[in-house]
Amino acid sequence: MLFSSFFKTLIGKEVTVELKNDLQLNGVLKSVDQFLNIKLDSIQVADIERYPHMMAVKNCFIRGSVVRYIHLPPEHVDKQLLQDATRKEATGGDKN
């Protein structure tokens, strides 16, 4: 739950999603759910020579289980929020 709520704070920001098949997509984060399924708009492929068929794709849905990494711009990462949430989760303070 920690990561999905963190990623929800980044909606509307540009991110790079690297998939397990080595495809990297840059785009604007539109939504994310508790399974870390992601919707991206205005996507661009990092290696267009390797994936020319992706040129026509402008938005996509990415299943969370195929994501390897999500690269975030450092200026959009609230380190204090992450540290506080991690401490709270480690101590068991976030029980619902």
Residue pairs with C-beta under 8 A, 6 or more apart in sequence:
1 34
1 94
2 85
2 86
2 89
3 36
4 32
4 33
4 34
4 35
4 36
5 85
6 81
6 82
6 85
7 29
7 32
7 36
7 38
7 70
8 32
9 78
9 81
10 29
10 72
10 76
11 29
11 30
11 31
11 32
12 28
12 29
12 30
13 28
13 29
13 72
13 73
13 76
14 26
14 27
14 28
14 29
14 73
15 26
15 27
15 28
15 29
15 40
15 70
15 71
15 72
15 73
16 24
16 25
16 26
16 46
16 70
16 71
17 24
17 25
17 27
17 38
17 40
17 62
17 67
17 69
17 70
17 71
18 24
18 67
18 68
18 69
18 70
18 71
19 25
19 62
19 66
19 67
19 68
20 66
20 67
20 68
21 66
23 45
23 47
23 51
23 54
24 45
24 46
24 47
25 40
25 43
25 44
25 45
25 46
25 54
25 60
25 62
26 43
26 44
26 45
26 46
27 40
27 41
27 42
27 43
27 44
27 59
27 60
28 40
28 41
28 42
29 38
29 39
29 40
30 39
30 40
30 41
30 59
31 38
31 39
32 38
32 39
33 64
35 63
35 64
35 65
36 64
36 67
37 61
37 62
37 63
37 64
38 61
38 62
38 64
38 67
38 70
39 59
39 60
39 61
39 62
40 59
40 60
40 62
41 58
41 59
42 58
42 59
43 54
43 57
43 58
43 59
43 60
45 51
45 54
45 55
48 54
48 55
85 94
88 94
